[in-house]
Amino acid sequence: MGCAVGGATFHLTKYYSNVLGIDFSGAFIEAALDIQVNRSKTLQILKEGKLLEKVVVALPDDVDPLRAHFSQGDACNLPQEIG
C-alpha cells in the first residue's frame, strides 16, 4: 500500500516471487511501470517551495523487476481478488 514509484516493492522481489504494489496515484504507478521496464528513470522531486530537483532512480542488480506487479487503487476500497 502506498508504493509510490515502487522502491519497496522492487526491494521485496529479492525475497518473494510475486509482489504487488498499490498506490492511489496513477502517475506513481506509471513511473513504477517505466522503472520496471527500463530499470531506471529520471524524476523531478519537490525540494522546497516550488524548487524541483532532478534525481535518477535506478534498480539495483539484485532485484527481479519481473516479480513486481503494480496497480492503481484505493487502500480503503481494495478489490477482493488480491487476497
Secondary structure as the mmCIF struct_conf table of DSSP 4:
data_model
#
loop_
_struct_conf.conf_type_id
_struct_conf.id
_struct_conf.beg_label_comp_id
_struct_conf.beg_label_asym_id
_struct_conf.beg_label_seq_id
_struct_conf.end_label_comp_id
_struct_conf.end_label_asym_id
_struct_conf.end_label_seq_id
TURN_TY1_P TURN_TY1_P1 ALA A 4 VAL A 5
BEND BEND1 GLY A 6 GLY A 6
HELX_RH_AL_P HELX_RH_AL_P1 GLY A 7 LEU A 12
TURN_TY1_P TURN_TY1_P2 THR A 13 TYR A 15
BEND BEND2 SER A 17 SER A 17
STRN STRN1 VAL A 19 ASP A 23
BEND BEND3 PHE A 24 PHE A 24
HELX_RH_AL_P HELX_RH_AL_P2 GLY A 26 ASN A 38
BEND BEND4 ARG A 39 ARG A 39
STRN STRN2 SER A 40 GLU A 48
TURN_TY1_P TURN_TY1_P3 GLY A 49 LYS A 50
STRN STRN3 LEU A 51 ALA A 58
TURN_TY1_P TURN_TY1_P4 ASP A 61 ASP A 62
HELX_RH_3T_P HELX_RH_3T_P1 PRO A 65 ARG A 67
STRN STRN4 ALA A 68 GLN A 72
TURN_TY1_P TURN_TY1_P5 ALA A 75 CYS A 76
BEND BEND5 ASN A 77 ASN A 77
HELX_RH_3T_P HELX_RH_3T_P2 GLN A 80 ILE A 82
#
